Amino acid sequence: MRRSIALLVLLMLTVALAGAQPARTFTAGGVTYTVDKYVTANYPVKLAFAPDGRLFYTEKNTGSVRVVSADGVLQPEPVITLPVDGLAERGMLGIALDPDYAENGHIWVVHTTPGTVRDYPSNQLVRFTEENGVGRDPEVMFSVPLEGRSLIHNGGHVAFDREGRLYLTVGDYENPANAQNLDVIPGKIHRFDVTDAGLVPAADNPFEGSSVYALRPAQSVDFDFDLDGTGIFATENGDHCDDEINRILRGFHYGHGADYRCGGTAAGVDMTYYVAPLLSFTPTEAPTGILVYHHDAAPDWIGKLFFCVWNDGYPSLRMITLDDDRRAVESVTEVPLGEARCRIDIAQGQTAGCT
């Protein structure tokens, strides 16, 4: 079945295009789609669509959350601005709208705070309440100080499942040993229940009293829930080898740790709860945003995984077809974007968008 849909592409100001590029039409996976520039943004990182069709996105270096109206107009003022340390992979990172956003107006963001003469910067999860287009009453819900001079592998993706539980990635902070150490926060995907008293480890987490849901993410840039709302697929950036696409399972790990061996696992790691990647890339390509397509605008794409790639020299958007059990890859297909690139994130609302 072939239907034409719009694939919205946010282009960084730093991406050089030869003048105003016209919309272009391509076909991939039996679907015809249009690639067009939606808005020009200042280093956009993460996207979140509101129920009313508005698009929220974070700007890494300005510390702002910007809003595009449902009819494609960038609002003149940010809804949120926070002070950030934007060095390397730090900055204004993740964003999620609360499952009850239409009633409570809660916006959740992850940002890197500037350091002081006494303290290193921290990655903080902050909740705002939007009122009349302005984020108010910020509450720091979770904070993880950086380790030493760590500049990369911050994580920072935040999302909610269908039951309203909050998931948060925290990278390994450039210390591979963190990934296998249950006593530290970095190098994990965490899962919380949201209560009136704040965040508490989800009641059915695999490790009693711990917020840890899965171990190993050196730098899990993004994840998305499968069609049934339970399975999770994540991108993973390694160090100098083995970037991965993983299926995340509760309580399992994905091999990284101290003394990691390319093409394998870290020395001495318990293999009982190890899960091999769906895909692995060496040389590294830096997979970033990932999406499980579910929109009825393109039935032939439903259930496909789409992922973005940061590094130059590789197709920047690809589509994965999985087997019926959703545990093995049947094929990987390039999704052409013309002169545009999908470097960081991909999300879907009434249409799809890339940064």
GUZAMI-852671 format. One record per residue: residue number from 1; residue in three letters; x, y, z of N, C-alpha, C in turn. Coordinates in steps of 0.1 Angstrom, whole numbers. Example, Ala and Ser with C-alpha at 12.3 -4.5 7.8 and 13.67 -1.06 7.14 Angstrom:
# GUZAMI-852671
  pos  code    nc1    nc2    nc3   cac1   cac2   cac3    cc1    cc2    cc3
    1   ala    132    -57     78    123    -45     78    132    -33     78
    2   ser    128    -22     71    137    -11     71    129      0     79
***
This chain:
# GUZAMI-852671
  pos  code    nc1    nc2    nc3   cac1   cac2   cac3    cc1    cc2    cc3
    1   met      9    -12      0      0      0      0      9     12      0
    2   arg      5     22     -8     14     34     -9      5     46     -6
    3   arg      9     54      4      2     66      8     13     77     10
    4   ser      9     89      7     19    100      9     17    106     23
    5   ile     28    107     30     27    113     43     38    124     44
    6   ala     38    132     54     48    142     55     58    138     66
    7   leu     71    138     63     81    136     73     87    149     76
    8   leu     85    154     88     89    168     91    103    167     96
    9   val    112    176     91    126    176     95    130    189    101
   10   leu    134    189    113    140    201    119    155    202    116
   11   leu    159    213    111    173    214    106    180    224    116
   12   met    192    219    121    200    228    129    205    240    121
   13   leu    207    251    128    212    263    121    226    260    116
   14   thr    233    250    121    247    247    117    247    239    104
   15   val    235    233    100    235    225     88    234    234     76
   16   ala    243    234     67    244    242     56    236    236     44
   17   leu    225    243     40    218    239     28    219    250     18
   18   ala    219    245      5    221    255     -6    208    262     -9
   19   gly    206    273     -1    194    281     -3    182    273      3
   20   ala    170    278      0    158    272      5    154    260     -3
   21   gln    156    248      3    154    236     -5    139    233     -6
   22   pro    134    230    -17    120    226    -19    117    213    -13
   23   ala    104    210     -9    100    197     -4    103    187    -15
   24   arg    108    175    -10    111    164    -20    103    151    -15
   25   thr    100    143    -25     93    131    -23    101    119    -25
   26   phe    100    109    -16    108     97    -17     99     85    -14
   27   thr    104     73    -16     97     61    -13    106     51     -5
   28   ala    101     45      6    109     35     13     99     26     20
   29   gly    101     13     19     93      4     26     78      4     21
   30   gly     76      7      8     63      7      2     55     20      6
   31   val     61     30     11     54     42     15     61     54      8
   32   thr     53     63      2     58     75     -4     56     86      7
   33   tyr     66     94      9     66    104     19     73    117     14
   34   thr     70    128     20     76    141     17     85    146     28
   35   val     97    151     24    107    156     33    107    171     31
   36   asp    105    179     42    104    193     41    110    199     54
   37   lys    115    211     53    120    218     65    108    224     72
   38   tyr    107    221     85     95    226     93     98    239     99
   39   val    108    239    108    113    252    114    128    251    114
   40   thr    135    263    115    149    264    118    151    265    133
   41   ala    159    257    138    161    256    153    176    257    157
   42   asn    178    261    169    192    263    174    196    250    182
   43   tyr    202    241    175    207    229    180    196    221    188
   44   pro    185    217    181    175    209    187    180    196    191
   45   val    175    191    202    179    177    207    167    168    207
   46   lys    157    170    215    146    161    217    133    168    213
   47   leu    124    159    209    110    163    204    100    157    213
   48   ala     89    164    214     77    159    221     64    165    215
   49   phe     55    157    211     43    162    205     32    162    216
   50   ala     24    173    217     13    174    226      1    169    220
   51   pro     -9    165    228    -22    160    223    -29    170    214
   52   asp    -27    183    215    -33    193    206    -25    195    194
   53   gly    -15    188    191     -7    189    179      5    198    180
   54   arg      7    205    191     19    213    192     31    205    193
   55   leu     43    210    189     55    203    190     64    211    200
   56   phe     69    204    210     79    209    219     92    204    216
   57   tyr    103    212    217    116    207    215    126    214    223
   58   thr    137    207    227    147    213    235    159    218    227
   59   glu    165    229    231    177    234    224    189    232    234
   60   lys    198    225    229    210    220    237    217    232    244
   61   asn    221    242    237    230    252    242    223    264    248
   62   thr    211    267    244    204    278    249    197    275    262
   63   gly    195    262    265    187    258    277    172    260    276
   64   ser    168    262    264    153    266    261    145    254    257
   65   val    132    254    259    123    246    253    114    255    245
   66   arg    113    252    232    106    260    222     93    252    218
   67   val     83    259    213     70    253    210     67    258    195
   68   val     62    248    187     57    251    174     42    248    174
   69   ser     34    257    170     19    255    170     16    244    161
   70   ala      3    239    162     -1    228    154     -1    232    139
   71   asp     -2    245    136     -2    249    122     12    253    117
   72   gly     23    249    125     36    251    121     43    264    123
   73   val     38    272    133     43    285    136     52    284    149
   74   leu     65    288    148     73    288    160     69    299    169
   75   gln     66    296    181     62    307    191     74    315    194
   76   pro     72    328    196     83    338    197     91    336    210
   77   glu     85    331    221     92    330    233     92    316    238
   78   pro    104    311    244    104    298    249     94    296    260
   79   val     90    283    262     81    280    273     89    278    286
   80   ile    102    274    284    111    271    295    125    276    291
   81   thr    132    282    300    147    284    298    154    282    311
   82   leu    164    274    311    172    270    323    187    273    320
   83   pro    195    277    330    209    278    328    215    264    325
   84   val    224    263    315    229    250    312    244    251    310
   85   asp    251    240    312    265    238    307    263    230    294
   86   gly    267    236    283    265    230    270    277    224    264
   87   leu    288    222    272    300    216    267    297    202    262
   88   ala    303    199    250    302    185    244    288    180    244
   89   glu    285    169    252    272    162    252    263    167    263
   90   arg    268    177    270    260    183    281    250    193    275
   91   gly    240    198    283    231    208    278    217    206    282
   92   met    208    212    275    193    209    276    191    196    268
   93   leu    187    186    274    187    173    268    172    168    266
   94   gly    167    159    275    154    153    272    142    161    276
   95   ile    131    157    270    118    163    273    107    152    272
   96   ala     97    153    281     85    144    280     74    152    286
   97   leu     62    151    280     50    157    285     43    146    294
   98   asp     39    150    305     32    141    315     21    134    308
   99   pro     18    121    312      6    114    307     -7    122    309
  100   asp     -7    130    320    -19    138    323    -17    152    319
  101   tyr     -8    155    310     -5    169    306    -17    177    303
  102   ala    -27    172    296    -39    180    293    -45    185    305
  103   glu    -44    178    317    -50    183    329    -41    190    338
  104   asn    -28    185    339    -19    191    349     -8    200    343
  105   gly     -6    200    330      3    209    324     18    206    327
  106   his     21    194    332     34    191    336     44    188    324
  107   ile     55    194    324     65    192    314     78    188    321
  108   trp     84    176    317     96    171    323    108    173    314
  109   val    119    179    319    130    181    311    143    176    319
  110   val    153    173    311    166    169    317    176    179    312
  111   his    184    185    321    194    195    317    206    193    325
  112   thr    218    198    320    230    198    327    232    212    334
  113   thr    233    212    347    235    225    354    249    230    352
  114   pro    251    243    352    265    248    353    272    244    366
  115   gly    285    242    365    292    239    378    295    251    385
  116   thr    300    250    398    304    261    406    318    258    411
  117   val    324    267    419    337    265    424    338    253    433
  118   arg    326    249    439    325    238    448    320    225    442
  119   asp    312    226    432    305    215    427    306    213    412
  120   tyr    307    200    408    307    197    394    293    199    389
  121   pro    291    200    376    277    201    370    270    188    373
  122   ser    257    189    373    248    178    375    238    177    363
  123   asn    234    164    361    223    162    352    210    161    360
  124   gln    201    170    358    189    171    366    176    169    358
  125   leu    167    161    364    153    160    359    145    170    366
  126   val    139    179    359    131    190    365    117    190    359
  127   arg    107    192    368     93    192    363     87    206    364
  128   phe     82    211    353     75    224    353     60    222    351
  129   thr     53    232    355     38    233    352     36    244    342
  130   glu     31    241    330     28    251    320     15    258    323
  131   glu     16    272    323      4    280    324      4    291    314
  132   asn     -5    291    305     -6    301    295      7    303    287
  133   gly     13    291    283     25    291    275     38    294    282
  134   val     38    294    295     50    296    303     52    285    313
  135   gly     64    279    314     67    269    324     69    275    337
  136   arg     62    271    348     63    277    361     66    266    371
  137   asp     69    271    383     71    262    395     80    250    393
  138   pro     93    253    389    102    242    386    105    234    399
  139   glu    104    220    398    108    211    409    119    202    404
  140   val    130    202    411    140    192    408    136    178    413
  141   met    134    169    404    128    156    408    139    145    410
  142   phe    151    147    403    162    138    404    174    145    399
  143   ser    186    142    406    198    149    402    210    139    403
  144   val    218    139    393    230    130    393    242    138    389
  145   pro    251    141    399    263    149    397    272    142    387
  146   leu    278    150    378    288    144    369    300    140    377
  147   glu    308    130    371    320    125    378    332    131    372
  148   gly    339    139    380    352    145    375    349    154    363
  149   arg    357    152    352    357    160    341    348    154    329
  150   ser    340    145    333    332    138    322    324    148    314
  151   leu    325    147    301    319    156    291    308    148    283
  152   ile    310    135    281    301    128    272    294    117    280
  153   his    285    110    273    278     98    279    269    103    290
  154   asn    261    113    288    252    118    299    239    112    299
  155   gly    235    105    288    221    100    287    211    111    286
  156   gly    201    111    294    192    122    294    178    120    287
  157   his    175    108    283    162    106    277    152    103    288
  158   val    140    109    287    129    106    297    117    103    290
  159   ala    109     93    295     97     89    288     88     82    298
  160   phe     75     82    295     65     75    303     59     63    296
  161   asp     56     52    303     49     41    297     34     42    299
  162   arg     27     33    294     12     34    294      6     34    308
  163   glu     14     29    318      9     29    331     13     41    339
  164   gly     20     50    332     24     63    339     37     62    346
  165   arg     45     51    345     58     50    351     68     58    343
  166   leu     77     64    350     87     73    343    100     65    341
  167   tyr    106     66    329    119     60    326    129     71    323
  168   leu    141     68    328    152     78    326    165     71    323
  169   thr    172     76    312    185     70    310    196     79    316
  170   val    205     73    322    217     80    327    229     73    321
  171   gly    237     80    313    249     74    307    260     70    317
  172   asp    270     63    313    280     58    322    290     69    326
  173   tyr    289     82    322    297     93    325    312     90    322
  174   glu    314     83    311    328     80    306    335     70    316
  175   asn    328     63    324    334     53    333    327     39    330
  176   pro    332     31    321    326     18    318    322      9    329
  177   ala    330     10    340    327      2    352    313      5    358
  178   asn    308     17    356    295     21    362    284     12    356
  179   ala    285      7    344    274     -1    338    270    -13    345
  180   gln    280    -20    352    277    -32    359    276    -31    374
  181   asn    277    -18    379    277    -16    393    263    -11    398
  182   leu    256    -20    405    242    -17    409    242     -6    420
  183   asp    254     -3    426    254      7    437    256     21    432
  184   val    257     23    419    258     37    414    247     40    404
  185   ile    243     52    402    232     56    393    236     56    378
  186   pro    248     61    374    252     61    360    253     47    354
  187   gly    251     47    340    252     35    333    239     26    333
  188   lys    227     32    335    215     24    337    203     31    330
  189   ile    193     23    328    179     28    326    172     27    339
  190   his    166     38    344    159     38    357    144     39    354
  191   arg    136     33    363    122     34    362    116     37    376
  192   phe    107     47    375    101     52    388     86     53    387
  193   asp     79     52    399     66     56    401     66     70    404
  194   val     56     78    399     55     92    402     44     93    413
  195   thr     48     98    424     39     99    436     38    114    440
  196   asp     29    117    449     28    130    455     40    134    462
  197   ala     48    124    467     60    127    474     72    128    465
  198   gly     70    125    453     82    126    443     83    113    436
  199   leu     95    110    431     98     98    424    103     87    434
  200   val     97     75    432    102     63    440    104     52    430
  201   pro    113     43    433    115     31    425    102     24    422
  202   ala    100     20    409     88     13    406     86      1    414
  203   ala     74     -3    418     72    -14    427     77    -27    422
  204   asp     76    -29    408     80    -42    403     93    -41    396
  205   asn    102    -32    399    115    -32    394    123    -45    397
  206   pro    133    -49    389    139    -62    391    148    -63    403
  207   phe    153    -51    409    162    -52    420    155    -44    432
  208   glu    152    -51    442    144    -46    453    149    -33    458
  209   gly    140    -23    459    144    -10    465    152     -1    456
  210   ser    155     -6    443    163      1    434    155      7    422
  211   ser    159     18    417    153     24    405    158     18    392
  212   val    168      9    393    174      3    381    164     -6    374
  213   tyr    162     -4    361    154    -13    353    163    -22    344
  214   ala    173    -16    339    183    -24    330    197    -18    332
  215   leu    207    -26    330    221    -22    332    228    -21    318
  216   arg    238    -13    318    248    -13    308    248     -1    299
  217   pro    238      7    297    239     18    287    251     27    289
  218   ala    261     25    281    272     35    281    267     49    278
  219   gln    259     49    267    252     62    263    240     58    255
  220   ser    229     55    262    217     53    255    210     66    252
  221   val    211     70    240    206     83    236    191     84    236
  222   asp    185     73    232    170     73    230    165     59    232
  223   phe    152     58    235    145     45    234    130     47    231
  224   asp    123     37    227    109     38    225    102     25    228
  225   phe     90     26    232     82     14    235     76      7    223
  226   asp     75     -6    224     70    -14    213     55    -12    212
  227   leu     49    -17    201     35    -15    199     26    -20    210
  228   asp     30    -30    217     22    -35    229     24    -27    241
  229   gly     33    -17    241     36     -9    252     45    -14    263
  230   thr     50    -27    261     58    -33    271     73    -34    266
  231   gly     75    -39    254     89    -40    249     95    -26    247
  232   ile    108    -26    249    116    -13    247    127    -15    237
  233   phe    129     -6    228    141     -7    219    149      6    221
  234   ala    162      4    222    171     16    225    183     16    216
  235   thr    188     28    214    201     30    207    212     30    218
  236   glu    224     27    214    235     26    223    248     30    216
  237   asn    254     40    222    267     44    217    278     38    226
  238   gly    287     30    220    298     25    228    309     35    229
  239   asp    321     30    232    333     39    233    339     40    219
  240   his    347     30    215    354     30    202    349     19    193
  241   cys    339     11    197    334      0    189    320     -3    195
  242   asp    313    -11    187    301    -17    191    290     -7    195
  243   asp    287      2    187    274      9    188    263     -1    185
  244   glu    252      1    192    242    -10    191    227     -5    190
  245   ile    219    -14    185    204    -13    187    200    -25    196
  246   asn    194    -22    207    191    -32    217    176    -33    220
  247   arg    172    -45    223    158    -47    229    161    -48    244
  248   ile    155    -39    251    157    -38    266    148    -47    273
  249   leu    153    -55    282    146    -65    290    148    -61    305
  250   arg    137    -63    312    138    -59    327    148    -68    334
  251   gly    158    -61    340    168    -67    349    179    -73    341
  252   phe    180    -71    328    191    -77    320    202    -66    318
  253   his    213    -71    313    224    -62    309    229    -64    295
  254   tyr    237    -55    290    240    -55    276    255    -55    273
  255   gly    263    -60    283    277    -64    281    288    -54    284
  256   his    285    -41    284    295    -32    287    299    -32    302
  257   gly    311    -28    304    317    -27    317    332    -24    317
  258   ala    338    -25    328    353    -23    328    359    -35    319
  259   asp    370    -31    312    377    -41    304    368    -47    293
  260   tyr    360    -39    287    351    -43    276    359    -48    264
  261   arg    355    -59    258    361    -64    246    352    -62    234
  262   cys    358    -56    224    350    -53    212    344    -66    206
  263   gly    331    -66    203    325    -77    197    321    -88    207
  264   gly    322    -84    220    318    -94    231    313    -87    243
  265   thr    318    -90    254    313    -84    267    325    -80    275
  266   ala    323    -73    286    334    -70    296    339    -83    303
  267   ala    351    -83    306    357    -94    313    350    -96    326
  268   gly    347   -109    329    342   -112    342    327   -109    344
  269   val    320   -105    334    306   -102    335    297   -115    336
  270   asp    288   -115    344    278   -126    346    270   -127    333
  271   met    271   -138    326    264   -139    313    249   -144    314
  272   thr    245   -147    327    232   -153    329    221   -143    324
  273   tyr    223   -130    326    213   -121    322    218   -111    312
  274   tyr    226   -116    303    231   -109    291    222   -110    279
  275   val    220    -99    272    212    -99    260    220    -94    249
  276   ala    222   -101    238    229    -97    226    222    -86    219
  277   pro    229    -77    212    222    -67    205    215    -72    192
  278   leu    205    -64    188    198    -67    176    207    -63    164
  279   leu    214    -52    165    224    -47    156    236    -42    163
  280   ser    248    -43    157    260    -38    162    268    -31    151
  281   phe    275    -20    154    282    -12    144    296    -10    148
  282   thr    306    -15    141    320    -12    142    325    -11    128
  283   pro    331      0    123    333     13    130    320     19    136
  284   thr    321     27    146    310     33    152    303     43    143
  285   glu    289     43    143    281     52    135    274     62    144
  286   ala    273     59    157    266     68    166    251     68    164
  287   pro    244     57    165    229     58    164    223     66    175
  288   thr    213     74    172    208     83    182    193     81    184
  289   gly    184     89    178    170     87    180    165     74    175
  290   ile    154     69    181    148     56    177    133     58    179
  291   leu    125     51    170    111     52    169    105     39    165
  292   val     94     35    172     86     24    167     74     30    160
  293   tyr     73     29    147     62     36    140     49     29    143
  294   his     38     38    146     25     32    149     14     40    142
  295   his     17     50    135      6     59    129     -1     53    118
  296   asp    -14     54    117    -21     48    106    -20     55     93
  297   ala    -13     66     92    -10     73     80     -2     65     70
  298   ala      6     55     75     14     47     67     13     33     72
  299   pro      3     25     69      1     11     74     13      2     72
  300   asp     20      4     60     31     -5     57     43     -3     66
  301   trp     43      8     74     54     11     83     51      7     97
  302   ile     39      4    100     35      1    114     44    -11    119
  303   gly     50     -8    131     58    -18    137     73    -18    133
  304   lys     76    -10    123     90     -8    119     97      0    129
  305   leu    110     -2    131    119      6    139    126     16    129
  306   phe    126     29    133    134     39    126    145     44    135
  307   phe    157     46    130    167     52    139    176     61    131
  308   cys    180     72    138    189     82    132    204     79    135
  309   val    212     85    127    227     83    129    234     96    129
  310   trp    243     99    139    250    111    140    261    112    130
  311   asn    270    102    129    282    103    122    280    105    107
  312   asp    288    113    100    288    115     86    292    102     79
  313   gly    288    101     66    293     89     58    284     77     59
  314   tyr    273     78     66    263     67     67    249     73     64
  315   pro    240     64     59    226     69     58    221     74     72
  316   ser    215     86     72    212     92     85    199     87     91
  317   leu    191     80     83    178     75     88    176     61     81
  318   arg    174     51     90    172     37     85    160     31     92
  319   met    155     21     85    143     14     90    146     -1     92
  320   ile    142     -6    103    145    -20    107    131    -28    106
  321   thr    131    -39     99    120    -48     99    124    -60    108
  322   leu    116    -63    118    118    -73    128    110    -86    124
  323   asp    114    -97    130    107   -109    128     94   -109    137
  324   asp     86   -119    135     73   -119    142     74   -119    157
  325   asp     85   -124    163     87   -124    177     93   -111    182
  326   arg     97   -102    173    103    -89    176    116    -91    184
  327   arg    123   -101    180    136   -104    187    148   -106    178
  328   ala    145   -105    165    156   -106    155    153    -97    143
  329   val    164    -92    136    163    -83    125    161    -91    112
  330   glu    151    -88    104    150    -94     91    157    -86     80
  331   ser    156    -72     81    162    -64     71    164    -50     77
  332   val    173    -43     71    176    -29     74    176    -21     61
  333   thr    168    -10     60    166     -3     47    169     12     50
  334   glu    176     18     40    178     32     41    165     40     38
  335   val    163     51     46    151     59     43    157     73     38
  336   pro    156     75     25    163     87     20    156    100     25
  337   leu    165    110     27    160    123     32    165    135     23
  338   gly    172    131     12    178    142      3    189    149     10
  339   glu    189    162     10    200    170     16    198    170     32
  340   ala    187    167     37    185    167     51    191    155     58
  341   arg    193    156     71    199    145     79    191    144     92
  342   cys    189    132     97    183    130    110    194    126    119
  343   arg    199    136    126    211    134    134    209    130    149
  344   ile    198    135    155    196    133    169    183    126    173
  345   asp    172    131    169    159    125    174    149    124    163
  346   ile    140    115    165    128    113    156    116    110    165
  347   ala    105    116    162     93    115    169     81    115    160
  348   gln     70    111    165     58    111    156     46    117    164
  349   gly     38    125    157     26    130    162     16    127    152
  350   gln      9    138    146      1    136    134     10    133    122
  351   thr     23    137    123     33    134    113     45    129    121
  352   ala     56    129    114     69    125    121     79    137    120
  353   gly     88    138    129     98    148    129    111    143    133
  354   cys    122    149    127    135    146    130    143    158    134
  355   thr    153    157    143    163    167    145    176    163    140
***
